[in-house]
């Protein structure tokens, strides 16, 4: 398998992306570093040159984090992000990994590789860390306005990812709502519950509240992109605030420092799964590609983890498995995306 890495994407590119590629290459992965050859030259030389399973594919432009997706798609046709997807479309790569602009990645994926047959709306699937296997949450921001049919497909695609990536034979799917009772939620939530609940191919657990998302009560959580994105950012913000407060308290006294030293092994064992560097990244589901988006702040370890995860999903032929779950056949005529 060959992985096309957007070597220019992310807050710490290209140093972090190149370092992560070198770390993953030790395991035998074949990686294409897509980016400006001149810019990539220094971090490659520092590491003694490229090993046999690492190659550079030149791309002259970079999609910045603040670039609008449509603008990046139209105006940066030689960007490292777009070229990475073109390599996949032309069978020169089997997966794409980027730490860059998620909206632009979705636009590039849809335009360059296209949607899977039958997919109404591609979605971004985020992985919420858990001690055993992550919870798949989708949509995490690709579709702000959804219909019930879209959420039904998200349930099918999310369950396919959970089964393929984490070996869960019959993933339990929950619908994010403001209460567990059937009558709770918006018209969208109630309509989606009827569709998902009537699908014999989905193990539907009903409505779940946000606390259950963090508790791992189900394997897949379905919601619209607006709600999903806010839920994720709220959880991340609360966790970050709690860690900052704890660190401040620890550093304020000798007793705090001693207590922290004693508790460190326990905390590491219980909360180690929350380390974003081990999560692997989110997935673009519903496009005809295996594409993974890491966090913009990813360091080399996170990049290497994303590359390993992408290789595993490419071997499992994730897009084909999702296509099978959806049953093939275009259910709705997809609107063309301008390039």
For each residue, the residues with C-beta under 8 A, 3 or more apart:
1: 29 30 94 95 311 314 315
2: 30 31 32 92 93 94 95
3: 29 30 31 32 93 94 95 96 97 307 310 311 314
4: 32 34 57 83 84 85 87 88 92 93 95 96 97
5: 17 20 21 31 32 33 34 84 96 97 98 303 307
6: 9 13 17 34 35 80 81 84 96 97 98 99 100
7: 13 14 17 18 21 33 34 35 40 80
8: 13 14 17 34 35 36 39 59 62 63 79 80 81 100
9: 6 13 17 62 63 80 81 98 99 100 101
10: 13 16 17 98 99 100 294 296 297 298 303
11: 65 99 296 297 298
12: 15 16 17 297 298 299
13: 6 7 8 9 10 16 17 35 99 100
14: 7 8 17 18 35 39 40 43
15: 12 18 19 43 300
16: 10 12 13 19 20 99 298 299 300 302 303
17: 5 6 7 8 9 10 12 13 14 20 21 33 35 99 300 303
18: 7 14 15 21 22 33 40 43 44 47
19: 15 16 22 23 43 47 300 303
20: 5 16 17 23 24 298 299 300 301 302 303 304 306 307
21: 5 7 17 18 24 25 31 33 54 303 304 307
22: 18 19 25 26 47 51 54
23: 19 20 26 300 301 303 304
24: 20 21 27 29 31 303 304 307 308
25: 21 22 28 29 31 51 53 54
26: 22 23
27: 24 308
28: 25 53
29: 1 3 24 25 53 307 308 311
30: 1 2 3 53 54
31: 2 3 5 21 24 25 53 54 55 307
32: 2 3 4 5 55 56 57 84 87 92 93
33: 5 7 17 18 21 40 44 54 55 56 57
34: 4 5 6 7 8 56 57 59 80 83 84 87
35: 6 7 8 13 14 17 39 40 56 58 59 62 80
36: 8 39 40 58 59 60 62 80
37: 40 41 56 58
38: 41
39: 8 14 35 36 42
40: 7 14 18 33 35 36 37 43 44 56
41: 37 38 44 45
42: 39 45 46
43: 14 15 18 19 40 46 47
44: 18 33 40 41 47 49 50 56
45: 41 42 48 49
46: 42 43
47: 18 19 22 43 44
48: 45
49: 44 45
50: 44 54 55 56
51: 22 25 54
52:
53: 25 28 29 30 31
54: 21 22 25 30 31 33 50 51
55: 31 32 33 50
56: 32 33 34 35 37 40 44 50
57: 4 32 33 34 83 87
58: 35 36 37
59: 8 34 35 36 78 79 80 82 83 84
60: 36 78
61: 76 77 78 79 80
62: 8 9 35 36 76 79 80
63: 8 9 67 72 76 79 80 81 82 100 101 104
64: 67 101
65: 11 100 101 296
66:
67: 63 64 71 72 76 101 104
68: 71 72 103
69: 72 73 101 103 104 106 107
70: 73 74 107 338
71: 67 68 74 75 76
72: 63 67 68 69 75 76 79 81 82 101 104 107 108
73: 69 70 76 82 104 107 108 111 337 338 339
74: 70 71 77 338 339
75: 71 72
76: 61 62 63 67 71 72 73 79 81 82
77: 61 74 82 339
78: 59 60 61 82 83
79: 8 59 61 62 63 72 76 82 83
80: 6 7 8 9 34 35 36 59 61 62 63 83 84
81: 6 8 9 63 72 76 84 85 98 100 101 104 105 108
82: 59 63 72 73 76 77 78 79 85 86 108 112
83: 4 34 57 59 78 79 80 86 87
84: 4 5 6 32 34 59 80 81 87 88 93 96 98
85: 4 81 82 88 89 96 108 109 112 113 289 291
86: 82 83 89 90 112
87: 4 32 34 57 83 84 90 92 93 96
88: 4 84 85 91 92 93 94 95 96 112 113 289 290 291
89: 85 86 112 113 289
90: 86 87
91: 88
92: 2 4 32 87 88
93: 2 3 4 32 84 87 88 96
94: 1 2 3 88 290 314
95: 1 2 3 4 88 289 290 291 292 310 311 313 314
96: 3 4 5 6 84 85 87 88 93 105 109 289 290 291 292 310
97: 3 4 5 6 281 291 292 294 303 306 307 310
98: 5 6 9 10 81 84 101 105 291 292 293 294
99: 6 9 10 11 13 16 17 293 294 295 296 298 302 303 306
100: 6 8 9 10 13 63 65 81 104 105 293 296
101: 9 63 64 65 67 69 72 81 98 104 105
102: 105 106 124 141 282 293
103: 68 69 106 107 141 142
104: 63 67 69 72 73 81 100 101 107 108
105: 81 96 98 100 101 102 108 109 284 291 293
106: 69 102 103 109 110 122 124 142 284 287
107: 69 70 72 73 103 104 110 111 337
108: 72 73 81 82 85 104 105 111 112
109: 85 96 105 106 112 113 122 284 287 289 291
110: 106 107 113 114 115 122 287 337
111: 73 107 108 114 337 339
112: 82 85 86 88 89 108 109
113: 85 88 89 109 110 287 288 289 291
114: 110 111 287 288
115: 110 119 122 286 287 288 334
116: 119 286 287 288 319 322 323 326
117: 323 326 328 329 330
118: 323 326 327 328 329 330 331
119: 115 116 122 153 157 286 287 322 326 334
120: 149 150 153 331 332 334
121: 139 142 143 146 150 153 286
122: 106 109 110 115 119 142 284 285 286 287
123: 138 139 140 142 143 150 154 157 225 284 285 286
124: 102 106 138 139 140 141 142 225 282 283 284 285 293
125: 136 137 138 139 140 157 158 161 282 283 284 285
126: 136 137 138 140 228 232 282
127: 134 135 136 137 279 280 281 282 283
128: 134 135 136 137 213 214 216 221 232 235
129: 134 273 274 275 276 278 279
130: 133 134 135 216 273
131: 216 270 273
132: 216
133: 130 162 166 167 168 219
134: 127 128 129 130 166 279
135: 127 128 130 213 216 218 219 220 221
136: 125 126 127 128 158 161 162 171 219 220 221
137: 125 126 127 128 140 158 213 220 221 223 228 231 232
138: 123 124 125 126 154 157 158 220 221 222 223 228 285
139: 121 123 124 125 142 143 146 154 223 224 225 228
140: 123 124 125 126 137 225 228 229 232 282
141: 102 103 124 144 225 226 228 229
142: 103 106 121 122 123 124 139 225 284
143: 121 123 139 146 150 224 225
144: 141 224 225 226
145: 224 226
146: 121 139 143 150 151 188 224 225
147: 150 151 188
148: 151 152 188 191 192 194 195
149: 120 152 153 195 331 332
150: 120 121 123 143 146 147 153 154 224
151: 146 147 148 154 155 175 188 192 195 196 222 223 224
152: 148 149 155 156 192 195 196 199
153: 119 120 121 149 150 156 157 286 326
154: 123 138 139 150 151 157 158 222 285
155: 151 152 158 159 173 175 196 199 202 204 220 222
156: 152 153 159 160 199 201 202 322 325 326
157: 119 123 125 138 153 154 160 161 285 286 322 325 326
158: 125 136 137 138 154 155 161 162 171 173 220 221 222 285
159: 155 156 162 163 171 173 202 203 219 220 325
160: 156 157 163 164 318 321 322 325
161: 125 136 157 158 164 165 220 283 285 318 322
162: 133 136 158 159 165 166 168 171 219 220
163: 159 160 166 167 168 169 170 171
164: 160 161 313 316 318 321
165: 161 162 309 312 313 316 318
166: 133 134 162 163 219
167: 133 163
168: 133 162 163 171 219
169: 163
170: 163 203
171: 136 158 159 162 163 168 203 218 219 220
172: 203 204 205 218 219 220
173: 155 158 159 196 202 203 204 205 218 219 220 221 222
174: 204 205 206 207 208 212 213 217 218 220 221 222
175: 151 155 185 189 192 193 196 204 206 207 208 221 222 223
176: 189 207 208 209 210 213 221 222 223 227 228 231
177: 180 184 185 189 207 208 209
178: 184 185 209
179: 184 185 207 209
180: 177 184 206 207 208 209
181: 184 207
182: 190 193 206 207
183: 190
184: 177 178 179 180 181 189 207
185: 175 177 178 179 188 189 190 193 207
186: 189 190
187: 190 191
188: 146 147 148 151 185 191 192 224
189: 175 176 177 184 185 186 192 193 207
190: 182 183 185 186 187 193 194
191: 148 187 188 194 195
192: 148 151 152 175 188 189 195 196 222
193: 175 182 185 189 190 196 197 204 206 207
194: 148 190 191 197 198
195: 148 149 151 152 191 192 198 199
196: 151 152 155 173 175 192 193 199 202 204 222
197: 193 194 204 206
198: 194 195
199: 152 155 156 195 196 202 204
200:
201: 156 325
202: 155 156 159 173 196 199
203: 159 170 171 172 173
204: 155 172 173 174 175 193 196 197 199
205: 172 173 174 208 217 218
206: 174 175 180 182 193 197
207: 174 175 176 177 179 180 181 182 184 185 189 193
208: 174 175 176 177 180 205 212 213 217 218 221
209: 176 177 178 179 180 212 213
210: 176 213 214 231 235
211: 214 215
212: 174 208 209 215 217 218
213: 128 135 137 174 176 208 209 210 217 221 231 235
214: 128 210 211 235
215: 211 212
216: 128 130 131 132 135
217: 174 205 208 212 213
218: 135 171 172 173 174 205 208 212 221
219: 133 135 136 159 162 166 168 171 172 173
220: 135 136 137 138 155 158 159 161 162 171 172 173 174
221: 128 135 136 137 138 158 173 174 175 176 208 213 218 228
222: 138 151 154 155 158 173 174 175 176 192 196
223: 137 138 139 151 175 176 227 228 231
224: 139 143 144 145 146 150 151 188 227 228
225: 123 124 139 140 141 142 143 144 146 228 229
226: 141 144 145 229 230
227: 176 223 224 230 231
228: 126 137 138 139 140 141 176 221 223 224 225 231 232
229: 140 141 225 226 232 233
230: 226 227 233 234
231: 137 176 210 213 223 227 228 234 235
232: 126 128 137 140 228 229 235 236
233: 229 230 236 237
234: 230 231 237 238
235: 128 210 213 214 231 232 238 239
236: 232 233 239 240
237: 233 234 240 241
238: 234 235 241 242
239: 235 236 242 243 274
240: 236 237 243 244
241: 237 238 244 245
242: 238 239 245 246
243: 239 240 246 247
244: 240 241 247 248
245: 241 242 248 249
246: 242 243 249 250
247: 243 244 250 251
248: 244 245 251 252
249: 245 246 252 256
250: 246 247 256 257 259 260
251: 247 248 256 257
252: 248 249 256
253: 256 257
254: 257 258
255: 258 259
256: 249 250 251 252 253 259 260
257: 250 251 253 254 260 261
258: 254 255 261 262
259: 250 255 256 262 263
260: 250 256 257 263 264
261: 257 258 264
262: 258 259
263: 259 260 266 267
264: 260 261 267 268
265: 268 269
266: 263 269 270
267: 263 264 270 271
268: 264 265 271 272
269: 265 266 272
270: 131 266 267
271: 267 268 274
272: 268 269 275 278
273: 129 130 131 278
274: 129 239 271
275: 129 272 278 279
276: 129 279 295 298 302
277: 298 299 301 302 305
278: 129 272 273 275 301 302 305
279: 127 129 134 275 276 302 305
280: 127 292 294 305 306 308 309
281: 97 127 292 293 294 295 298 302 305 306 309
282: 102 124 125 126 127 140 292 293 294
283: 124 125 127 161 291 292 293 313 318
284: 105 106 109 122 123 124 125 142 287 289 291 292 293
285: 122 123 124 125 138 154 157 158 161 322
286: 115 116 119 121 122 123 153 157 322
287: 106 109 110 113 114 115 116 119 122 284 291 319
288: 113 114 115 116 319
289: 85 88 89 95 96 109 113 284 319
290: 88 94 95 96 310 313 314 318 319
291: 85 88 95 96 97 98 105 109 113 283 284 287
292: 95 96 97 98 280 281 282 283 284 306 309 310 313
293: 98 99 100 102 105 124 281 282 283 284
294: 10 97 98 99 280 281 282 298 302 303 306
295: 99 276 281 298 302
296: 10 11 65 99 100
297: 10 11 12
298: 10 11 12 16 20 99 276 277 281 294 295 302 303 306
299: 12 16 20 277 302 303
300: 15 16 17 19 20 23 303 304
301: 20 23 277 278 304 305
302: 16 20 99 276 277 278 279 281 294 295 298 299 305 306
303: 5 10 16 17 19 20 21 23 24 97 99 294 298 299 300 306 307
304: 20 21 23 24 300 301 307 308
305: 277 278 279 280 281 301 302 308 309
306: 20 97 99 280 281 292 294 298 302 303 309 310
307: 3 5 20 21 24 29 31 97 303 304 310 311
308: 24 27 29 280 304 305 311 312
309: 165 280 281 292 305 306 312 313
310: 3 95 96 97 290 292 306 307 313 314
311: 1 3 29 95 307 308 314 315
312: 165 308 309 315 316
313: 95 164 165 283 290 292 309 310 316 318
314: 1 3 94 95 290 310 311 317 318
315: 1 311 312
316: 164 165 312 313 321
317: 314 320 321
318: 160 161 164 165 283 290 313 314 321 322
319: 116 287 288 289 290 322 323
320: 317 323 324
321: 160 164 316 317 318 324 325
322: 116 119 156 157 160 161 285 286 318 319 325 326
323: 116 117 118 319 320 326 328
324: 320 321 327 328
325: 156 157 159 160 201 321 322
326: 116 117 118 119 153 156 157 322 323 331
327: 118 324
328: 117 118 323 324
329: 117 118
330: 117 118 333 334
331: 118 120 149 326
332: 120 149
333: 330
334: 115 119 120 330
335:
336:
337: 73 107 110 111
338: 70 73 74
339: 73 74 77 111
